[in-house]
């Protein structure tokens, strides 16, 4: 038994010290990245690697630093028979001067110190061997004749420890059936890649049409670059299990902005989401923000709405005068339809709206966020409050009628809303009144519709440079 152990020991040592097979981006043949809305991306990395026959340690370098290693899947596309994975490890103990020093605690290094040259001009180098005793809040070095708490010169190391990596590396212990070049595909999920949609809308002079351009803003802080990748984006709320992503490195992102070419994205359905594919490969550099075109539509019909919004608590007590110069919101809306020049499912994002002044200069007039909007739905944007439209609301009556039948509380309240228009043209102002419980409008001087179960909608025409008054009485039961 002792003989067998001693005889096999050289073989074990040889296996441990055998050089591993390393693959880098130089071996890459194809790359595809699918980015989701939720700081998540799927990477498919194909490389051609020469593998020896038998068990192999494959160091798959230049993967994302925020890789979720439990999601990594390596497939052999050339010779899948006789190919399997025994073990995989994600090495993220990265090589830095401090880490290198820490790995040499208890080991010897060479300290090189420049000293004046006694025999001539300049200086010469003195080389001394020292043992690294500790690296806590500094370094402690033991020289043959002394101990120093700071390195008197530069430190020279004999080697780089095998457990330190220059970049995050996925190390796979695998079995290869043949000694040959093989095509491997590594698929994994990673954090640090995000995207959002941004839109720019230019209103026409009469605000009845707009031109809409859509951009996708991509940000790569995953700890890796993705050269010439097939880029796809998934719009939709994909459910994932919450998990803290490992953060590697402390360098600040450069937030370098790259504006891509103009080709737009193709769209298709994927499960319950929508998938957008860029029609050409693109490069996502590490710590970079890039924009690519999503859509471009012209002369989209637009509707403008002026809206005064009430509150449901107006109807439960006495309030009297609720104030002058109430704000009237300005909204624009358009239909996401093919006949309107659109018809593509719109990912959620921010739409910024501009309109040209009399000199032809574009001016910013407001912005609003939209949620994921399917085709054939309406997009509504609040751009701000109207300058020339004001409102004054006062409560003209309130009665508490006590309990009635199945209702414990019944009350009546009356309101008067004065709407003023300083514009040179007439406008229609929508007044929305949210009412709770079982309600009815018992008196009104302007027509209304029941917008939904808890909402009354009045459309009030206000003349140019004039005013109009809305009066109504509501009975509330709850």
C-alpha positions as CSV (number, residue, x, y, z in Angstrom):
1,X,0.0,0.0,0.0
2,X,2.9,2.4,0.9
3,X,4.6,1.6,-2.4
4,X,1.5,2.2,-4.5
5,X,0.9,5.6,-2.8
6,X,4.5,6.7,-3.4
7,X,4.5,5.5,-6.9
8,X,1.3,7.3,-7.7
9,X,2.3,10.6,-6.0
10,X,4.3,11.9,-9.0
11,X,1.3,11.3,-11.3
12,X,-0.9,13.3,-8.9
13,X,1.6,16.1,-8.8
14,X,1.9,16.1,-12.6
15,X,-1.9,16.4,-12.9
16,X,-2.0,19.3,-10.5
17,X,0.8,21.2,-12.2
18,X,-0.2,20.5,-15.8
19,X,-0.9,23.8,-17.6
20,X,-4.6,24.5,-18.1
21,X,-6.2,25.1,-21.5
22,X,-7.0,28.8,-21.8
23,X,-9.6,30.4,-24.1
24,X,-10.0,34.2,-24.6
25,X,-11.9,36.5,-26.9
26,X,-9.4,35.7,-29.6
27,X,-11.1,32.3,-29.9
28,X,-14.5,33.8,-30.2
29,X,-16.5,32.9,-33.3
30,X,-20.0,34.2,-32.5
31,X,-21.5,36.2,-29.7
32,X,-25.2,37.0,-29.0
33,X,-26.5,39.1,-26.1
34,X,-30.2,39.3,-25.1
35,X,-30.8,42.1,-22.6
36,X,-33.9,42.3,-20.3
37,X,-35.5,45.3,-18.6
38,X,-34.5,44.2,-15.2
39,X,-30.6,44.4,-15.0
40,X,-30.3,41.0,-16.5
41,X,-28.8,39.6,-19.8
42,X,-28.4,36.3,-21.5
43,X,-25.0,35.8,-23.1
44,X,-24.3,33.1,-25.7
45,X,-20.5,32.9,-26.4
46,X,-19.2,30.5,-29.1
47,X,-15.5,29.8,-29.3
48,X,-13.2,27.4,-31.1
49,X,-10.8,25.8,-28.6
50,X,-8.3,23.0,-29.1
51,X,-8.9,20.4,-26.3
52,X,-6.6,17.5,-25.5
53,X,-8.1,14.1,-25.1
54,X,-9.2,13.1,-21.6
55,X,-9.8,15.3,-18.5
56,X,-9.1,19.0,-19.1
57,X,-9.0,22.1,-17.0
58,X,-10.5,24.8,-19.3
59,X,-10.1,28.4,-18.2
60,X,-12.9,30.3,-20.0
61,X,-11.6,33.8,-19.7
62,X,-13.2,37.2,-20.4
63,X,-16.6,36.3,-19.2
64,X,-18.8,38.9,-17.5
65,X,-17.6,39.9,-14.0
66,X,-21.2,39.8,-12.8
67,X,-21.9,36.4,-14.3
68,X,-24.3,34.2,-12.3
69,X,-22.1,31.0,-12.4
70,X,-25.0,28.7,-11.4
71,X,-26.6,29.6,-14.7
72,X,-23.5,28.7,-16.8
73,X,-24.0,26.0,-19.4
74,X,-21.2,24.8,-21.7
75,X,-22.1,22.8,-24.8
76,X,-19.9,21.1,-27.3
77,X,-21.2,21.8,-30.8
78,X,-18.6,19.7,-32.6
79,X,-18.3,16.4,-30.8
80,X,-20.9,16.2,-28.0
81,X,-20.5,12.4,-27.6
82,X,-17.9,11.7,-24.9
83,X,-17.9,15.3,-23.7
84,X,-19.1,16.1,-20.2
85,X,-18.4,18.6,-17.4
86,X,-17.1,17.2,-14.1
87,X,-16.9,20.5,-12.2
88,X,-16.9,24.2,-12.7
89,X,-15.6,27.1,-10.6
90,X,-15.9,30.8,-11.0
91,X,-12.6,32.5,-10.0
92,X,-13.1,36.2,-9.2
93,X,-10.1,36.6,-6.8
94,X,-8.5,39.2,-9.1
95,X,-4.9,40.1,-9.4
96,X,-4.0,43.4,-7.8
97,X,-0.8,44.6,-6.1
98,X,-2.4,44.2,-2.7
99,X,-3.8,40.7,-3.5
100,X,-0.4,39.6,-4.8
101,X,1.2,40.8,-1.6
102,X,-1.4,39.0,0.6
103,X,-0.8,35.7,-1.3
104,X,2.9,35.9,-0.4
105,X,2.4,36.0,3.4
106,X,4.8,33.5,4.8
107,X,6.8,33.3,1.6
108,X,10.0,35.1,0.4
109,X,10.2,37.9,-2.1
110,X,13.0,40.1,-3.4
111,X,13.2,43.8,-2.4
112,X,15.1,46.0,-4.9
113,X,16.3,49.3,-3.4
114,X,18.1,52.0,-5.4
115,X,21.2,53.4,-3.6
116,X,23.8,55.9,-4.6
117,X,26.7,54.5,-6.6
118,X,29.9,55.1,-4.7
119,X,32.1,54.5,-7.7
120,X,30.5,57.0,-10.1
121,X,27.4,59.0,-11.0
122,X,23.9,57.6,-10.9
123,X,22.7,54.8,-8.6
124,X,22.8,51.1,-8.4
125,X,20.3,48.5,-7.2
126,X,20.6,46.5,-4.0
127,X,18.6,43.2,-4.0
128,X,17.7,41.7,-0.7
129,X,15.6,38.6,0.1
130,X,12.8,39.1,2.7
131,X,9.9,37.1,4.1
132,X,6.4,38.7,4.1
133,X,5.2,38.4,7.7
134,X,1.9,40.3,7.5
135,X,-0.1,42.7,5.3
136,X,-2.6,44.1,7.8
137,X,-2.7,47.9,7.4
138,X,0.6,47.9,5.6
139,X,3.4,45.3,5.1
140,X,5.8,43.7,7.6
141,X,9.0,42.3,6.0
142,X,11.6,40.1,7.7
143,X,15.1,40.6,6.3
144,X,18.0,38.4,7.5
145,X,19.2,41.2,9.8
146,X,16.1,43.2,10.6
147,X,12.3,43.6,10.4
148,X,10.8,46.6,8.5
149,X,7.2,47.8,8.4
150,X,7.4,49.4,5.0
151,X,9.1,48.2,1.8
152,X,12.3,50.2,1.3
153,X,12.1,49.6,-2.5
154,X,10.0,47.8,-5.0
155,X,9.0,44.2,-4.4
156,X,9.8,41.5,-7.0
157,X,7.7,38.3,-6.9
158,X,9.0,35.0,-8.3
159,X,5.6,34.1,-9.8
160,X,1.8,34.8,-9.8
161,X,-0.1,32.4,-7.6
162,X,-2.4,30.1,-9.6
163,X,-5.5,31.2,-7.7
164,X,-5.2,34.8,-8.8
165,X,-6.7,35.8,-12.1
166,X,-6.2,38.9,-14.2
167,X,-9.8,38.8,-15.2
168,X,-12.9,36.9,-14.0
169,X,-12.6,33.4,-15.2
170,X,-14.9,30.4,-15.4
171,X,-12.8,27.3,-14.9
172,X,-14.3,24.0,-16.0
173,X,-13.0,20.5,-15.4
174,X,-14.3,18.6,-18.4
175,X,-13.7,15.4,-20.3
176,X,-12.9,15.6,-24.1
177,X,-13.3,12.5,-26.3
178,X,-10.7,13.7,-28.8
179,X,-7.6,15.8,-29.2
180,X,-8.8,18.4,-31.7
181,X,-10.2,21.9,-32.2
182,X,-13.9,21.9,-31.1
183,X,-16.6,24.5,-31.1
184,X,-17.9,25.3,-27.6
185,X,-20.9,27.5,-26.7
186,X,-21.1,29.0,-23.2
187,X,-24.5,30.3,-22.2
188,X,-25.0,32.3,-18.9
189,X,-27.0,35.0,-17.2
190,X,-25.3,38.1,-16.0
191,X,-26.1,41.4,-14.3
192,X,-24.7,44.8,-15.2
193,X,-26.4,45.1,-18.6
194,X,-29.5,47.3,-18.8
195,X,-31.5,49.0,-21.4
196,X,-34.3,51.6,-21.6
197,X,-36.3,53.2,-24.3
198,X,-36.2,56.9,-24.9
199,X,-38.4,58.7,-27.3
200,X,-38.3,62.2,-28.9
201,X,-41.5,63.7,-30.3
202,X,-41.6,66.8,-32.4
203,X,-45.1,68.4,-32.4
204,X,-46.3,70.1,-35.6
205,X,-47.0,73.8,-35.7
206,X,-50.7,73.2,-35.0
207,X,-50.0,70.4,-32.5
208,X,-52.2,68.1,-34.5
209,X,-49.4,65.8,-35.7
210,X,-46.0,64.7,-34.4
211,X,-42.9,63.0,-35.6
212,X,-41.7,60.3,-33.2
213,X,-38.3,58.8,-33.0
214,X,-37.4,56.0,-30.6
215,X,-34.0,55.1,-29.2
216,X,-32.7,52.3,-27.0
217,X,-30.1,53.3,-24.5
218,X,-27.8,50.4,-23.5
219,X,-25.5,50.5,-20.5
220,X,-22.8,47.9,-20.0
221,X,-21.3,47.7,-16.5
222,X,-21.1,43.9,-16.4
223,X,-17.3,43.7,-16.3
224,X,-16.8,42.5,-19.9
225,X,-16.9,43.8,-23.4
226,X,-19.1,42.2,-26.1
227,X,-17.5,42.7,-29.5
228,X,-19.6,42.4,-32.7
229,X,-22.5,40.8,-30.8
230,X,-25.9,40.0,-32.1
231,X,-28.1,42.2,-29.9
232,X,-31.6,41.5,-28.8
233,X,-33.8,43.2,-26.3
234,X,-36.8,41.8,-24.4
235,X,-39.5,44.2,-23.4
236,X,-41.8,42.9,-20.6
237,X,-41.8,42.1,-16.9
238,X,-39.9,38.8,-16.7
239,X,-40.1,37.3,-13.2
240,X,-36.8,36.4,-11.6
241,X,-35.8,35.3,-8.1
242,X,-34.3,38.3,-6.2
243,X,-30.6,37.7,-5.7
244,X,-27.7,40.1,-4.9
245,X,-25.2,40.1,-7.8
246,X,-21.6,39.8,-7.0
247,X,-19.8,43.1,-7.6
248,X,-16.2,42.8,-8.7
249,X,-13.8,45.7,-9.0
250,X,-14.1,49.2,-7.8
251,X,-13.4,51.2,-10.9
252,X,-15.9,53.9,-11.7
253,X,-17.7,53.5,-15.0
254,X,-16.6,55.8,-17.8
255,X,-20.2,56.2,-19.0
256,X,-18.8,56.7,-22.5
257,X,-21.6,57.5,-24.9
258,X,-21.6,55.9,-28.4
259,X,-24.2,56.8,-30.9
260,X,-24.9,53.9,-33.2
261,X,-25.9,53.9,-36.9
262,X,-29.5,54.5,-37.9
263,X,-30.9,51.0,-38.8
264,X,-34.0,50.1,-36.8
265,X,-34.9,47.0,-34.8
266,X,-37.2,44.2,-35.9
267,X,-39.9,43.2,-33.5
268,X,-41.5,39.8,-32.7
269,X,-43.5,38.1,-30.0
270,X,-41.7,35.9,-27.5
271,X,-43.9,34.0,-25.0
272,X,-45.7,36.9,-23.2
273,X,-43.1,39.5,-24.0
274,X,-41.8,41.3,-27.1
275,X,-38.3,40.7,-28.6
276,X,-36.4,43.4,-30.6
277,X,-33.5,42.5,-32.7
278,X,-30.9,44.8,-34.2
279,X,-30.3,44.1,-37.8
280,X,-26.5,44.1,-37.6
281,X,-23.8,43.2,-35.0
282,X,-22.8,45.8,-32.6
283,X,-20.0,46.2,-30.0
284,X,-20.8,46.9,-26.3
285,X,-17.6,48.1,-24.7
286,X,-17.1,47.7,-21.0
287,X,-18.4,50.8,-19.0
288,X,-20.1,52.3,-22.0
289,X,-23.5,53.7,-22.8
290,X,-24.7,53.2,-26.4
291,X,-27.8,54.3,-28.2
292,X,-29.4,52.5,-31.2
293,X,-32.5,53.4,-33.2
294,X,-35.7,51.7,-32.3
295,X,-38.4,53.4,-34.5
296,X,-39.0,56.4,-36.7
297,X,-42.6,57.6,-37.5
298,X,-43.8,60.8,-39.1
299,X,-47.1,62.7,-39.2
300,X,-48.7,60.7,-36.3
301,X,-52.2,62.2,-35.6
302,X,-52.3,63.8,-32.1
303,X,-55.2,64.9,-29.9
304,X,-54.8,67.5,-27.2
305,X,-56.8,67.5,-24.0
306,X,-57.2,70.1,-21.2
307,X,-58.0,68.3,-17.9
308,X,-59.1,69.5,-14.5
309,X,-59.0,66.7,-12.0
310,X,-61.1,66.6,-8.8
311,X,-60.7,64.6,-5.6
312,X,-63.0,62.1,-4.0
313,X,-62.7,63.7,-0.5
314,X,-64.5,66.8,-1.9
315,X,-67.8,65.1,-1.2
316,X,-67.6,63.9,2.4
317,X,-67.6,67.2,4.4
318,X,-67.8,70.9,4.3
319,X,-65.0,72.7,2.6
320,X,-66.3,76.0,1.2
321,X,-63.9,77.7,-1.2
322,X,-61.2,75.3,-2.5
323,X,-59.1,78.0,-4.1
324,X,-58.4,80.2,-7.1
325,X,-56.1,79.5,-10.1
326,X,-56.4,75.7,-9.9
327,X,-54.1,74.1,-12.5
328,X,-55.5,72.7,-15.7
329,X,-53.3,69.9,-17.1
330,X,-52.3,69.7,-20.7
331,X,-52.3,66.2,-22.3
332,X,-51.6,64.9,-25.7
333,X,-52.5,61.5,-26.9
334,X,-52.0,59.4,-30.0
335,X,-52.9,55.9,-31.1
336,X,-50.2,53.2,-31.6
337,X,-51.8,51.9,-34.8
338,X,-50.4,51.1,-38.2
339,X,-52.7,53.6,-39.9
340,X,-51.3,56.3,-37.6
341,X,-47.7,55.5,-38.8
342,X,-46.8,53.3,-35.8
343,X,-48.1,49.9,-34.9
344,X,-45.0,48.5,-33.1
345,X,-45.3,47.5,-29.4
346,X,-43.6,50.3,-27.6
347,X,-41.3,49.4,-24.7
348,X,-41.7,51.5,-21.5
349,X,-39.6,54.7,-21.4
350,X,-39.7,58.4,-21.4
351,X,-41.1,60.5,-24.3
352,X,-39.7,64.0,-24.5
353,X,-41.8,66.4,-26.6
354,X,-40.5,69.5,-28.6
355,X,-42.2,72.1,-30.7
356,X,-40.6,74.7,-33.0
357,X,-41.1,78.4,-32.2
358,X,-41.9,81.1,-34.7
359,X,-38.2,81.3,-35.7
360,X,-38.0,77.6,-36.3
361,X,-36.0,76.7,-33.1
362,X,-37.1,73.6,-31.3
363,X,-38.3,74.2,-27.7
364,X,-38.8,71.6,-25.0
365,X,-42.5,71.5,-24.0
366,X,-42.7,68.5,-21.6
367,X,-42.0,64.9,-21.0
368,X,-43.8,61.9,-19.6
369,X,-43.1,58.2,-18.9
370,X,-45.1,55.5,-20.6
371,X,-45.5,51.8,-19.7
372,X,-45.1,48.9,-22.2
373,X,-47.8,49.8,-24.8
374,X,-49.1,47.1,-27.1
375,X,-50.1,47.9,-30.7
376,X,-53.6,49.4,-31.1
377,X,-53.5,51.1,-27.7
378,X,-53.5,54.8,-26.9
379,X,-50.5,56.7,-25.6
380,X,-51.4,59.6,-23.3
381,X,-48.7,62.1,-22.1
382,X,-49.1,64.9,-19.5
383,X,-46.8,67.7,-20.7
384,X,-47.5,70.2,-18.0
385,X,-50.2,72.7,-16.9
386,X,-51.8,75.3,-19.2
387,X,-50.7,78.9,-18.6
388,X,-53.8,80.5,-20.1
389,X,-56.4,78.3,-18.5
390,X,-57.4,78.6,-14.8
391,X,-60.1,77.3,-12.6
392,X,-61.8,78.2,-9.3
393,X,-63.7,75.7,-7.3
394,X,-66.1,76.4,-4.4
395,X,-68.5,74.3,-2.5
396,X,-72.0,75.9,-2.5
397,X,-73.9,73.5,-0.3
398,X,-73.4,70.4,1.9
399,X,-76.0,68.3,3.7
400,X,-75.5,65.2,5.8
401,X,-78.7,63.1,5.5
402,X,-77.7,60.4,8.0
403,X,-78.4,56.7,7.5
404,X,-80.8,55.5,4.8
405,X,-81.7,51.8,4.4
406,X,-78.6,49.7,3.9
407,X,-76.3,52.9,3.8
408,X,-74.9,54.2,7.1
409,X,-74.0,57.5,5.6
410,X,-75.7,59.6,3.0
411,X,-74.8,63.2,2.1
412,X,-75.4,65.8,-0.7
413,X,-72.8,68.3,-1.8
414,X,-73.0,71.0,-4.5
415,X,-70.0,72.6,-6.4
416,X,-69.4,75.4,-8.7
417,X,-66.4,75.4,-11.0
418,X,-65.5,78.5,-12.9
419,X,-63.2,78.0,-15.9
420,X,-61.4,80.9,-17.5
421,X,-59.7,81.0,-20.9
422,X,-57.2,83.7,-21.8
423,X,-56.5,82.2,-25.2
424,X,-57.5,83.7,-28.5
425,X,-59.4,80.6,-29.5
426,X,-62.1,78.6,-27.7
427,X,-61.2,75.4,-25.9
428,X,-62.9,72.4,-24.3
429,X,-61.9,71.5,-20.8
430,X,-62.5,68.0,-19.4
431,X,-63.5,68.0,-15.7
432,X,-63.2,64.6,-14.1
433,X,-64.9,64.1,-10.7
434,X,-64.0,60.9,-8.8
435,X,-66.9,59.9,-6.5
436,X,-66.9,57.0,-4.1
437,X,-69.7,54.7,-2.9
438,X,-73.1,54.7,-4.5
439,X,-73.4,58.1,-6.2
440,X,-75.6,60.1,-8.5
441,X,-75.6,63.6,-10.0
442,X,-79.0,65.1,-9.1
443,X,-78.5,68.5,-10.7
444,X,-76.1,69.8,-13.4
445,X,-75.9,72.6,-15.9
446,X,-73.4,70.8,-18.2
447,X,-73.9,67.3,-19.6
448,X,-71.8,64.5,-18.1
449,X,-71.1,60.9,-18.8
450,X,-70.3,58.1,-16.3
451,X,-66.7,57.5,-17.3
452,X,-66.5,54.4,-15.0
453,X,-68.0,53.3,-11.8
454,X,-66.4,56.0,-9.7
455,X,-65.9,58.8,-12.2
456,X,-68.1,61.5,-13.7
457,X,-66.8,63.3,-16.8
458,X,-67.9,66.8,-17.8
459,X,-66.9,68.5,-21.1
460,X,-67.1,72.2,-20.7
461,X,-66.7,74.6,-23.7
462,X,-65.0,77.8,-22.8
463,X,-65.0,80.7,-25.2
464,X,-62.0,82.6,-26.3
465,X,-60.9,85.3,-23.8
466,X,-63.9,84.3,-21.7
467,X,-65.2,81.9,-19.0
468,X,-67.7,79.2,-18.4
469,X,-69.2,77.8,-15.2
470,X,-69.9,74.2,-14.3
471,X,-72.5,73.7,-11.5
472,X,-73.7,70.3,-10.2
473,X,-75.0,68.5,-7.1
474,X,-74.0,65.0,-6.1
475,X,-75.6,62.5,-3.7
476,X,-73.2,60.0,-2.1
477,X,-74.2,56.9,-0.2
478,X,-71.8,54.5,1.6
